[in-house]
Amino acid sequence: MKQTADVIVIGGGIVGCAAAYYLAKKKTDVIVLEASDSIGHGGSSRNGGGVRQSGRDPRELPYAMYGIEHLWPTLSEELGMDVEYCQGGNLRLALNDEHIEILKARTADATALGLDVTMVDAKEVKEICPHLSDKIVAASWCPTDGHANPMLTTLAYYRRAREMGVTFITGEPVVELRKIKGKIRQVVSKDGTIYEAENVIVAAGYEGREIARTVGIDIPMTRFFEECVVTEMQPKMFDIMLGVATAEVYGHQCAHGSFVFGSGTGMESANDRIGALQTSALGTPANCRAIMKYVPALGDAKIVRSWGGWMDITHDKVPVISTVDEVPGLILAIGFSGHGFGTGPVVGLMLSQMVLGEKTACDLSALRYNRFKSKV
């Protein structure tokens, strides 16, 4: 089994697979280590598929905009697989004045950075999407947002990376990083296998926290359990991505007709099933109630399946995408806080640029790991 490469990527989700692909395009030798037995087993296959700019923290927005402008429109052609990308726009909905104020603040932040997003009233909401509830009083509207198929996108990057020579090793959890002469050099798996590289990218979700700790770097993160439901196939209703001001529910209609919706119950902090992926008795009913509040046209739709997954949430709810001063050669890409799928391609691109010493597509200084250092 191959144990040395120019770059080792820890984590086989969309970020790790995209990074491997863009590195392979530059003729870089890469090994990807994935703890589970399948690619995209974590958040990359357990999300609502949003490819959005609106509603993001201003620190994320520039690279989210870059990805939608430069990568997503031609991604299916580049990767040789239809990733079901649809740029149908995004309505983020409001039911009351409190919701409106939240959306106004987000809209102001986004327009200041050049995003085409506006506030629309109830009449305009109905014109954009007649199937929504009459109780919706306003929304933010971003016509360049959209959605894609998370599993297909992740697998498309995986397949192309493999075709270009990347080595993927599944069922290989990493337990330790090691420095040699002050620089990152070794990656140790659970069974004691030692892999060696000049550069290591940690893109392993919440598990990345424990991995980084082995070389003295700790990122304040926690877990949050989110659940999604899938309906039976429905007649074509709309192409837009839906969200709400409070992030209570989000979803879209897939290419084949089913709807995918994600939601919280308000009880996630009480979930003690760390590591489990089963949905809870609270989750699916809460999700359905939330859907009915905003899309009553789906009242008779049957739920055909549901799933759950753990999100890796940083203290300030935006990711760490950063080199590490104390460990030259180490790059962190973790803590995407439940909204990392849509930026997966551009993050993968920028990780490859960081490894190769190139200027990144966007400024990532606000996402450095040391922003959490004590100010005392």
C-alpha positions as CSV (number, residue, x, y, z in Angstrom):
1,M,0.0,0.0,0.0
2,K,1.3,3.4,-1.0
3,Q,2.5,5.4,2.1
4,T,4.3,8.4,0.7
5,A,3.2,11.4,-1.4
6,D,3.7,15.1,-1.9
7,V,0.4,15.8,-0.1
8,I,-1.8,13.8,2.3
9,V,-5.4,14.8,2.6
10,I,-7.2,13.6,5.7
11,G,-10.9,13.4,5.0
12,G,-12.8,12.1,1.9
13,G,-15.7,14.6,1.8
14,I,-16.2,17.2,-0.8
15,V,-13.5,19.5,0.5
16,G,-10.9,16.7,0.6
17,C,-11.9,15.2,-2.8
18,A,-11.9,18.7,-4.4
19,A,-8.5,19.5,-3.0
20,A,-7.1,16.2,-4.3
21,Y,-8.6,16.9,-7.7
22,Y,-7.2,20.4,-8.1
23,L,-3.8,19.2,-6.8
24,A,-3.8,16.3,-9.3
25,K,-4.5,18.8,-12.1
26,K,-1.2,20.4,-11.2
27,K,0.6,17.1,-11.3
28,T,0.9,16.8,-7.5
29,D,1.1,13.3,-6.0
30,V,-1.8,12.9,-3.4
31,I,-3.0,10.3,-0.9
32,V,-6.5,10.8,0.6
33,L,-7.2,9.0,3.9
34,E,-10.8,8.5,4.9
35,A,-11.8,7.1,8.3
36,S,-15.1,5.5,7.1
37,D,-15.5,2.8,4.5
38,S,-17.1,5.2,2.0
39,I,-16.4,8.5,0.3
40,G,-18.6,11.4,1.4
41,H,-19.9,9.6,4.4
42,G,-20.1,12.7,6.6
43,G,-21.6,16.1,6.0
44,S,-20.9,15.9,2.3
45,S,-23.7,13.4,1.8
46,R,-25.9,14.6,4.7
47,N,-26.9,18.1,3.8
48,G,-29.6,20.0,1.9
49,G,-27.6,20.8,-1.2
50,G,-27.6,24.5,-1.0
51,V,-25.2,26.4,-3.2
52,R,-25.8,29.9,-1.8
53,Q,-24.2,33.2,-1.1
54,S,-27.1,35.0,0.7
55,G,-27.3,34.6,4.4
56,R,-23.6,34.0,4.8
57,D,-21.2,35.6,7.2
58,P,-19.3,38.4,5.4
59,R,-16.0,36.5,5.9
60,E,-17.3,33.6,3.8
61,L,-19.1,35.6,1.1
62,P,-16.2,36.5,-1.2
63,Y,-15.2,32.9,-1.8
64,A,-18.8,31.8,-2.0
65,M,-19.4,34.4,-4.7
66,Y,-16.2,33.3,-6.5
67,G,-17.2,29.7,-6.6
68,I,-20.7,30.4,-8.0
69,E,-19.2,32.7,-10.6
70,H,-16.2,30.7,-11.7
71,L,-16.7,27.0,-10.8
72,W,-20.3,25.8,-10.4
73,P,-21.6,26.8,-13.8
74,T,-19.2,24.4,-15.6
75,L,-18.6,21.9,-12.9
76,S,-20.6,19.0,-14.5
77,E,-18.7,19.4,-17.7
78,E,-15.3,19.6,-16.0
79,L,-15.9,16.5,-13.9
80,G,-17.7,14.5,-16.5
81,M,-20.8,13.9,-14.3
82,D,-24.1,15.7,-13.9
83,V,-24.0,17.2,-10.4
84,E,-27.6,18.5,-10.9
85,Y,-26.5,22.1,-10.3
86,C,-29.4,24.5,-10.7
87,Q,-29.0,28.3,-10.4
88,G,-32.7,29.0,-9.7
89,G,-32.2,31.6,-7.0
90,N,-32.8,31.6,-3.2
91,L,-35.7,32.9,-1.1
92,R,-34.9,33.4,2.6
93,L,-38.4,33.7,4.1
94,A,-39.8,35.9,6.9
95,L,-43.0,35.4,8.9
96,N,-42.8,38.4,11.2
97,D,-41.0,41.7,11.9
98,E,-38.2,39.9,13.8
99,H,-37.4,37.8,10.8
100,I,-37.5,40.8,8.5
101,E,-34.8,42.6,10.7
102,I,-32.6,39.5,10.5
103,L,-32.9,39.4,6.7
104,K,-32.3,43.2,6.4
105,A,-29.1,43.0,8.3
106,R,-27.8,40.0,6.2
107,T,-28.9,41.8,3.0
108,A,-27.0,45.0,4.0
109,D,-23.8,43.0,4.7
110,A,-24.1,41.2,1.4
111,T,-24.9,44.1,-0.8
112,A,-21.9,46.0,0.7
113,L,-19.7,43.2,-0.7
114,G,-21.3,43.4,-4.1
115,L,-23.8,40.5,-4.0
116,D,-27.1,41.0,-6.0
117,V,-29.6,40.4,-3.2
118,T,-32.7,42.4,-2.4
119,M,-35.6,42.4,0.1
120,V,-39.0,41.6,-1.5
121,D,-42.5,41.9,0.0
122,A,-45.2,39.3,0.3
123,K,-46.6,40.0,-3.2
124,E,-43.2,39.6,-4.8
125,V,-42.6,36.4,-2.9
126,K,-45.8,35.0,-4.4
127,E,-44.8,36.1,-7.9
128,I,-41.4,34.3,-7.5
129,C,-42.9,31.2,-6.0
130,P,-46.8,30.8,-5.9
131,H,-46.6,27.6,-3.9
132,L,-45.4,29.3,-0.6
133,S,-47.6,30.1,2.4
134,D,-49.8,33.2,2.5
135,K,-48.3,33.8,6.0
136,I,-44.9,34.8,4.5
137,V,-44.6,38.6,4.8
138,A,-41.2,39.2,3.2
139,A,-38.0,37.5,2.0
140,S,-34.6,38.2,0.8
141,W,-34.1,37.2,-2.9
142,C,-30.8,36.3,-4.5
143,P,-31.2,35.2,-8.1
144,T,-27.7,33.7,-8.5
145,D,-28.0,31.2,-5.6
146,G,-29.0,27.6,-6.3
147,H,-28.6,24.0,-5.3
148,A,-26.9,20.8,-6.4
149,N,-26.7,17.1,-5.5
150,P,-24.2,16.7,-2.6
151,M,-23.5,13.0,-3.1
152,L,-23.1,13.3,-6.9
153,T,-20.8,16.3,-6.6
154,T,-18.6,14.6,-4.0
155,L,-18.4,11.4,-6.0
156,A,-17.7,13.4,-9.2
157,Y,-14.6,14.9,-7.6
158,Y,-13.6,11.5,-6.2
159,R,-13.9,9.8,-9.6
160,R,-12.0,12.4,-11.5
161,A,-9.2,12.6,-8.8
162,R,-8.8,8.8,-9.0
163,E,-8.6,8.9,-12.8
164,M,-5.9,11.5,-12.5
165,G,-3.8,9.3,-10.1
166,V,-4.9,10.2,-6.6
167,T,-4.7,7.3,-4.1
168,F,-7.8,7.0,-1.9
169,I,-7.6,4.7,1.2
170,T,-10.9,4.2,3.0
171,G,-11.4,2.6,6.4
172,E,-8.2,4.4,7.6
173,P,-8.9,6.7,10.6
174,V,-6.0,9.0,11.5
175,V,-5.0,9.2,15.2
176,E,-1.9,11.3,15.1
177,L,0.2,13.9,13.2
178,R,4.0,14.1,13.8
179,K,6.5,16.8,13.1
180,I,10.1,16.0,12.0
181,K,12.6,18.8,12.5
182,G,9.9,21.2,13.2
183,K,7.8,20.5,10.1
184,I,4.8,18.3,9.5
185,R,6.0,15.0,8.1
186,Q,4.0,11.9,9.3
187,V,0.4,10.9,9.6
188,V,-0.3,7.9,11.8
189,S,-3.4,5.7,11.3
190,K,-5.3,3.7,13.9
191,D,-3.5,0.5,13.1
192,G,-0.1,2.2,13.3
193,T,0.6,2.7,9.6
194,I,2.8,5.7,9.0
195,Y,2.2,7.9,5.9
196,E,4.7,10.6,5.0
197,A,4.3,13.9,3.0
198,E,5.7,17.4,2.9
199,N,2.2,18.8,3.2
200,V,-0.9,17.6,5.1
201,I,-4.4,19.0,4.7
202,V,-6.9,18.2,7.5
203,A,-10.4,18.2,6.1
204,A,-11.9,15.7,8.5
205,G,-14.9,17.6,10.0
206,Y,-15.2,17.5,13.8
207,E,-12.6,14.7,14.0
208,G,-10.1,17.3,12.7
209,R,-10.1,18.9,16.1
210,E,-8.6,15.8,17.8
211,I,-6.2,15.3,14.9
212,A,-4.9,18.9,15.1
213,R,-4.5,18.6,18.9
214,T,-1.8,15.9,18.4
215,V,0.5,18.7,17.2
216,G,-0.7,21.2,19.8
217,I,-3.3,23.1,17.8
218,D,-6.9,23.3,19.2
219,I,-9.8,24.8,17.3
220,P,-12.9,25.6,19.4
221,M,-15.5,23.4,17.9
222,T,-18.5,21.4,18.9
223,R,-21.0,19.1,17.2
224,F,-24.6,19.7,16.2
225,F,-27.0,17.0,14.9
226,E,-29.2,18.0,11.9
227,E,-31.8,15.9,10.2
228,C,-33.2,15.9,6.6
229,V,-36.3,14.3,5.0
230,V,-37.0,13.3,1.4
231,T,-40.5,13.3,-0.1
232,E,-41.9,11.1,-2.8
233,M,-41.6,12.5,-6.3
234,Q,-43.9,15.5,-6.9
235,P,-44.9,17.4,-10.0
236,K,-42.5,20.2,-10.9
237,M,-43.1,23.1,-8.6
238,F,-40.0,25.3,-8.5
239,D,-36.3,25.5,-9.0
240,I,-35.4,27.9,-6.2
241,M,-33.6,27.1,-3.0
242,L,-35.6,27.9,0.1
243,G,-34.4,29.1,3.5
244,V,-35.8,31.1,6.4
245,A,-34.4,33.9,8.4
246,T,-33.8,31.8,11.5
247,A,-32.4,28.8,9.5
248,E,-35.3,26.8,10.9
249,V,-35.8,25.0,7.7
250,Y,-34.2,24.8,4.2
251,G,-34.7,22.8,1.1
252,H,-35.4,22.4,-2.6
253,Q,-36.9,20.2,-5.2
254,C,-34.5,17.8,-6.8
255,A,-34.1,17.1,-10.5
256,H,-36.2,13.9,-10.3
257,G,-39.1,15.6,-8.4
258,S,-38.5,14.7,-4.7
259,F,-38.1,17.5,-2.2
260,V,-35.2,17.5,0.3
261,F,-35.7,19.6,3.5
262,G,-33.5,20.0,6.5
263,S,-34.6,21.3,9.9
264,G,-33.7,21.5,13.5
265,T,-35.9,20.6,16.5
266,G,-34.5,23.0,19.1
267,M,-33.3,20.0,21.1
268,E,-30.0,19.3,19.3
269,S,-27.9,20.3,22.3
270,A,-29.6,17.5,24.3
271,N,-28.6,14.8,21.8
272,D,-26.2,12.4,23.5
273,R,-25.8,9.9,20.6
274,I,-22.3,11.1,19.6
275,G,-21.2,9.1,16.6
276,A,-24.7,7.8,15.8
277,L,-26.4,8.8,12.5
278,Q,-29.9,7.6,13.1
279,T,-32.7,10.2,13.0
280,S,-34.6,10.8,16.2
281,A,-38.3,10.6,17.1
282,L,-38.3,14.4,17.4
283,G,-36.6,15.2,14.2
284,T,-38.8,14.1,11.4
285,P,-42.1,15.4,12.9
286,A,-40.4,18.8,13.6
287,N,-39.1,18.9,10.1
288,C,-42.6,18.2,8.7
289,R,-44.2,20.9,10.8
290,A,-41.6,23.4,9.7
291,I,-42.2,22.5,6.0
292,M,-46.0,22.9,6.4
293,K,-45.5,26.4,7.9
294,Y,-43.8,27.6,4.7
295,V,-44.8,25.2,1.9
296,P,-48.4,24.1,2.6
297,A,-48.7,22.8,-0.9
298,L,-46.7,19.8,0.2
299,G,-49.4,18.8,2.8
300,D,-50.2,15.5,1.1
301,A,-46.7,14.5,0.2
302,K,-45.3,11.3,1.7
303,I,-41.9,11.1,3.4
304,V,-40.0,8.3,1.9
305,R,-36.8,8.5,3.9
306,S,-34.8,10.6,6.4
307,W,-31.3,10.9,7.5
308,G,-29.2,12.6,10.2
309,G,-25.6,13.8,10.4
310,W,-23.3,15.7,12.7
311,M,-22.1,19.2,11.8
312,D,-18.8,20.6,13.0
313,I,-19.6,24.0,14.5
314,T,-16.8,26.5,15.3
315,H,-17.2,29.0,18.1
316,D,-18.0,31.8,15.7
317,K,-19.8,29.5,13.1
318,V,-17.4,30.1,10.2
319,P,-14.7,27.7,9.1
320,V,-11.0,27.6,9.7
321,I,-9.2,27.5,6.3
322,S,-5.6,28.2,7.2
323,T,-1.9,27.3,7.3
324,V,-0.4,26.8,10.7
325,D,2.6,28.9,11.8
326,E,3.7,26.4,14.5
327,V,3.5,23.5,12.1
328,P,4.8,24.3,8.7
329,G,3.2,22.2,6.0
330,L,0.0,21.7,7.9
331,I,-3.2,23.2,6.5
332,L,-6.6,23.1,8.3
333,A,-10.0,23.1,6.5
334,I,-12.5,22.3,9.2
335,G,-15.4,23.8,11.1
336,F,-17.7,24.5,8.1
337,S,-20.6,24.8,10.6
338,G,-23.3,23.3,8.4
339,H,-22.8,25.4,5.3
340,G,-19.7,24.0,3.7
341,F,-21.1,22.0,0.7
342,G,-21.8,25.0,-1.6
343,T,-18.3,26.3,-1.1
344,G,-16.6,22.9,-1.3
345,P,-15.3,23.4,-4.9
346,V,-13.7,26.8,-4.3
347,V,-12.3,25.7,-0.9
348,G,-10.7,22.7,-2.6
349,L,-9.2,25.0,-5.2
350,M,-7.8,27.4,-2.6
351,L,-6.3,24.5,-0.6
352,S,-4.4,23.4,-3.7
353,Q,-3.2,26.9,-4.2
354,M,-2.0,27.1,-0.6
355,V,-0.1,23.9,-0.9
356,L,1.6,25.1,-4.1
357,G,2.5,28.5,-2.7
358,E,0.1,30.3,-5.1
359,K,-2.0,33.3,-4.3
360,T,-5.5,32.0,-3.3
361,A,-8.5,33.0,-5.3
362,C,-9.8,35.0,-2.4
363,D,-8.3,36.5,0.8
364,L,-8.6,34.0,3.7
365,S,-6.9,36.0,6.4
366,A,-10.2,36.4,8.4
367,L,-10.5,32.6,8.6
368,R,-7.1,31.9,10.1
369,Y,-6.9,29.4,13.0
370,N,-5.3,31.9,15.3
371,R,-8.4,34.2,15.4
372,F,-9.4,32.2,18.5
373,K,-6.3,33.0,20.5
374,S,-7.0,34.5,23.9
375,K,-7.0,38.3,24.0
376,V,-6.2,38.3,27.7
